[in-house]
Amino acid sequence: MSDEPIRFLVDDHLRRLARWLRSAGADAAWEASIPDRELYRRSWVEKRTILTMKKSLWAPRMVKIRSFEIAEQFAQVVLECGLDPYERAFTRCVDCNVPTADVPREEVAADVPPKAFARYDQFRRCPACRKVFWRGTHTERTLEFFESATGRPRPERFS
Ligand SMILES: [Zn+2]
């Protein structure tokens, strides 16, 4: 086993799962209406693990998602792929699947609501869509989802 983090290729019908995996910092590629042959090709070329509910698919790197319920889907991936939902949490844009980068506070003043700007010191920006992220209510909801879905309490740095 290498230390390279696992990378996913999420089938069309599992978009919400892709977004939660991105919140956990995982590389979770997703595109609408991706044909089965393209799933196979990208999985092979980019060494990505396919996540799908389709019974007809089979590939060497694949996890068949069993539940229709999002928390159970997330828990299955965490368990079967050995993913730590907290290790890289909040380091990737949920829209673009691109790693975000720390950005100096003074550079985000125009992009952040004044209340959030006054309250927080650390901000990250997506290099693709330019969206700015900070620790706010969305962060708390995400951590609560990770906890309730996986039964694993958040580490101290998020308490
Ligand atoms: Zn983005």
Residues whose N, C-alpha, C, O or C-beta is under 5 A from the ligand:
A	BS01	ZN	C93 D95 C96 C126 A128 C129
